[in-house]
């Protein structure tokens, strides 16, 4: 068995991960080119997610107050994804493959249900960021990795090892510590109830996000029974379209749309910066999505989620530098605890990859 066949076997038979059909072009990359693409994808994912959080906090700091606009920008930039989708070969299109394994009605149901969950998730994230400082918000959102371990066990039959258990435990402790912190520099000020609402929304949003990832993996493995790069992009595009529609409906139903012109005029940095802030947040969210999708196909879906969680641990440091967030004693304790939990998880990923690598080498002989 040659190296290309071994790599394909590694991608298709690695248990506990999303089954992927890797484009032929990726198989032809040499090791150095592969590493370059991996590092570029990691850079896009970490930087884009950090920028989107900082821009969201900047929007609220400078006078923005619309939770539904903040929700909309998290998915509203989805048309950007048509560019990488259009660059894929016609034979990679998921339309023909998906029609043989699932009906159009099933696809619509999946897109609608996941899209609605994403819309609700984004709204909760927006509320959390409204009441919390960027550093506190990011530390709490790191709990998504703990939730991911639980949902992966029950929905995707992923084995819970001691390392994953301690990862879940440490990340949970970190989230609880931050939620009990008295952060006087948070946007909620001295309102403890507003602070607790922000903490609840951030943690609950992380729970829904992790559930959404597990359900998406379940959809690919058990319902669609196929996954190509174009199919993943289409899943992201159409679920984002549904989520954007949810945000637009919420924007008009809440009456916030009537206040947008006043909000733009009263934005402290001016109308141009107001528009650029929202556009920048929308673009950065989608660039982060592209980076996440690229890591799924270059490495694995688990690794992509790990890097996404790492960005939530890096973001508080950027928030402290940019917005001068108060580094409380509780945050100083919670951050290394969260990073320790992340380290446990990524070390378990390393051990799993080592086993698969040995199995692949054994079959290649």
N, C-alpha and C positions, 0 to 999 in steps of 0.2 A: 504494500500500500504506500503510495507516494505522499508527500507532505500535504498537497492540496486536498486529497481525499481524507487524510487524517484530520485536517482542520475542519472540513465539512462535517465529518462524523462527530467531532468534538462539539460543534455548534448544534447538531441535530439530536444528539443523544445525551446531552448533559441534563441529568434529571434535576428537577427542582427549579428550572429556569424556563423562561419563555422559549418555545421552539422557534428558531429563526431560519429563514432561507437567505443566506448571505449572498449578495450580488457577486457575480463572477469577478468583477473588477477588483473587489477586496481580496479575493484569493490570490491575485497576481501581484499583490504588493509585497515588496521585500520587507524585512524586519524593521529597518530604519524608517522607511516610509510609513509603516504601520504605527510605529511609536510617535512619529510626527503628527499623524492624524489624531491619535489618542490624546496627546498633549494639547493640540488645538481645540479638540472637543471639550476637554476638561476646562481649559481657559474660558471658552464661551459659556459653559454651563455655570461655573462658579461666578465669573464676573457679571454675567447677565442677570443672574438671580440676585446678586448683591446690589447691582444698580437698580433693578426694579423695586426692591424693598426701600432703598434710599430715596428714590424718586417718589415713591408712594408717601414716605414720611415727609419729604420736602413739600409735596402737594398739600398735605394737611397743615404743615407748619406755616405756610405762606398764605393761608386763608381759604384753601379748598375745604369743602365740607360735604361733598356729595359721595355717599357710600356706593351708590349705584354706578357712578362714573368710574370710581376706583375699581369696581367690580368689572365693568365693561372693558377697561384697558388691559385686563389680565388675559383676555381671549380675543379682543377685537382686532388684533394684528394678525389673525390667522391667514389672511390672503397671502402673506409673505411666504407661507409654506408651499404655495403653488409653484414657486420657483424651483426648489429642489425636486418637487414631484414631477415637473415638466422635463427635468434633465434625466430622469430615469428612462431606460429603454422601454419601448412599447410592450415588449414581451414581459416586463416586470409588473405591468398593470394588474391590480388586484381584482378588477371587475370581472374578468373571465374566470379566475380561480375561485373567487368567492361565490360566484353563481352556481358552481358545481357542488359546493359544500354547504351552502346556506341560502335561504331565499332572501329576496329583496325585503320582504316584510320583517324577517329576523334582523337584518342589518339596520333597518329603520328603528326597530325597537331598541336595539343596542345603542345606537347613536342618541336616541331621545333620552333613554334612561341615564346613560353615562353623562350626556351633555347637561341634563338637569342637575345631576349630582355635582358636576363641576361648577355650574352656575351658583348653586347654594354654597359650595365650598369657597368659591372666590368672594362671595358676599361676606361670609364669616371672617375670612382673612382681612377684608377691608375694614370690618368693624373692629377686629382685634388691633389692626394697625392704627385706627383712629384713636383708641384709648391708651395705647402702649407706646413706649419709646421703641425705636428700631432695634436696639440691642435686646431688650426684654422680649420683644415679639419674636426675634430670630431664635433665641434660646428656647422658647416655648415650642416653636415650630419644629425644632429638632426632635421632638417627641414622636414625629411621624415614623421614624425608624423603629421605635419600640412598637407602635401600633402595627407597622408593616410585618414585624416578626410574628405577632399574634394572628393577624388575618391570613398570613401566608401559611401558617400551621393548619388553620381550620378550613380555609378555602382552597389552597393550592397544595396541601399535603406536604409542606416543607418541614423537615425534621428540626425540632428545637433542641439544640445542643446546649451544653453548659455555658459556652461562650455567648450564644445568642440570649440565653436566659439572663446572664449578668449584664449584657448589653441593654436589654429591655429594662432591667431593674435600675441600672445607673441612669439611663435617660429619663425614666419615670421620676426618680428622685430629683434629678435636675429640674424637671418641669414643676414639680411640687414646690421646691425651694423658691423658684422664681415667682410662682403664683402667690406665695406667702410674703414676698418681699414688699417693703414699703418704699416704693420708688417715687420720691417727691418730685423728680424731674420729668415724670411721665406726663403726656398731654392731659391725662385725667386729673392732674394736680392733686389736691387733697381728698378727692372723692374716692373713697375706698371701694364703693359699689361699682363705679365706672371702671376702676382698675380691675376688679374681679370679673366684670363682664367681658373686658378685653381679654383677660387670661382665659376665661372659659371659651370664648369664640376662637381664639388662636389654637387652643388644644383640641377643641371639637372639630375645627377645620382640618387639623392635622390627622385626626381620626378618619374623617371622611375621605381625605386625600389618599390615605393608606388603603382604605377599603376600596376606593375607586381603582387603585393600581392592581389590587388582587383580583377584582372583578374583571378588569380589562385583560389580565393574564388568563383568567378562567375562560373568558370569551374566546380568546385566540386558541386556547388548547382544547376546549370541550365543545364549543359551538361552531366557530369558524373553521377550526382544525387546520389552520394554515396561517402563516405570517410571512409576508414579504416586506421589504422596506417601503414600497409604495402603499401597501395596506396599512402599515403603522402610520404613515403620513396622512392617509385619508381618514383614518380613525381620529387623529388629532384635529384635522381640519373640520370634519363634520360634527364632532362633539363640541369643538370650540364655537362652531356656528350656532348650535343649539344653546350653548351657555351664553353666547353673546345676545341671542334673542331673549333669554331669560332676564339678562341684565337690562336690556332695552325696555322690556315690559315692566320691570321693577322701577326703572327710571321714570316712566310715564305714570304708572299706578301710584307711586309715592308722591308725585307732584314736584320732584326735585328738578325736572327738566325746566320748569318755569323760573328757577333761580340760577340757572347756569350763566345767563348773560350778566346778571349782577355779580355772580361769583367771579367771572372772568374780569370784569371791570375793577373789582375790588382786590384782585390778587396782588399781593404786595410787590412782586417782582415784575408786574406788567402782563399785558395780554399775550404778548409774543412768548414770554417764558412760560406762561400758563399752557399754551398750546404745545410748546416744545416739551414740557414736562410730561404731558399725557401721551404724546406721540412717542417720546423716548421710553416711557414705561411700557407701552404696548409693544414696541419693537424689541426691547430687551427681554420681555417675557417670551416672545416667540424665538429669539435667538437662543435663549436658554433651553427652549423646547427642542430646537434643532440639535443643540449639543447633547441633550439627553438621548434623543433618538439615535444620534451617531454613535454614542457609547454603547447603546444596546447592541448595535450590529458589529461594532469593532471589538467589544469585550463581552459584556453580558448586561441583562436588565438589572440584576442585583448590583453590579458595580456602578451602573448609572444612578441608581437610587442612593448608593453610598456617597457618591460625589455630590449629589444634590443635597444630601443631609450635611455634608462637610461644608457646603457653602453657607448653610444656616448657622454654622459654628464660626465661620470666618466673618460673616456679616456684622456681628456685634462689635468686632474690633474696628471695622470700617465706620460703623455708626458712632463709636466713641471718638474717632478721629474727625469725622465730618461734622456731626451735630453736637459733639462734646457731651454725649450722654454720661450720666453719673455712673461711675463704676463702683457700685455698692459692694459691701462685704459679701452679701448673699450671691451676687453675680460672680464675684471672684471665686467663690466656692462652686457655684453651679456650672460655670464654663468648663473647668477641668474635669468635673464629674461627667458632663455631657461628652467631652472629648474622649474620656476613658471608655464610655459606653460605645462610642463610635469605633474606637480602636479594637474593642472586643469583636465587634461585628465584622470589621474588615479583615481581622486575623482569621476568623472562621471562614470567610470567603477565600482567603489565601489557602487554607488547609483543603477546602473543597476543590479548588482549582488544581492543587497539587495532586490530589487523588485522580482527578480526571486526566491530568497530564500524563501520569504514570500509566493509566489504562489506555490512553491513546498511543503511547510509545510501545506498550505491550502488543497492541493490535497491529502496529505498523511493522513490527519485526516479522 
